[in-house]
Amino acid sequence: MLNMAFELPALPYAHDALAANGMQRETLELHHGKHHQAYVTALNGFVEKNPALQGKSLEEIIKLSHGKEDMAPVFNNAGQHWNHMLFWPAMSPQGGKIPGALEKKLVEDFGSVDKFKEAFKAAAVGQFGSGWAWLVAGTDGKLKVTKTPNGSNPVATGDGHALLGIDVWEHSYYLDFRNRRPDYVQNWLDKLANYEFAASRLAKA
């Protein structure tokens, strides 16, 4: 049985909805419509040619291809599709506001909201080259910050349930912040991050 083809999800807001918060329309149009679409198109091509991938969920494909050199292109495109499906709703025009239950958990596990942001920023800025930083609910129930290179993610690494993820590939921020990744990450945490979304994922973890 063939998979239903994977599809590019619609953005949960207009292309210009994040402009006031530091992510311009052109960035979103290129990142969503070109980069993410390219991952989806490539992944569907791999699935079509490989019966072992057909009928499997995106998460199953990520786990199946992780760590296998001959399946690296499959893993990279599947991982990036999953990552971006989390990235778009992890931002909001009303970003930056942390609901009470999540704030309490951040203080409990990091010491303060500021210490969480410091840890997250350190991971995002310290990821050499391309990759991602994540806020995850670990298997022990505690929140933690992790980072992954390129298209990898917590599904592959088994680090826990991802609540938020920031893309630190240059195409995420170069038009808005040039090469200033620290400024992009700080702005993302303060103005773009959808903590309501993170809280809803935490509730389901």
Secondary structure, DSSP 8 states (H G I E B T S, - for coil): -----------SS-TTTTGGGT--HHHHHHIIIIIIHHHHHHHHHHHHH-GGGTT--HHHHHHHHTT-GGGHHHHHHHHHHHHHHHHTTTB-TTTT---HHHHHHHHHHHSSHHHHHHHHHHHHHHS-SSEEEEEEE-TTS-EEEEEEETT--HHHH---EEEEEEE-SGGGTHHHHTT-HHHHHHHIIIIIB-HHHHHHHHHH-
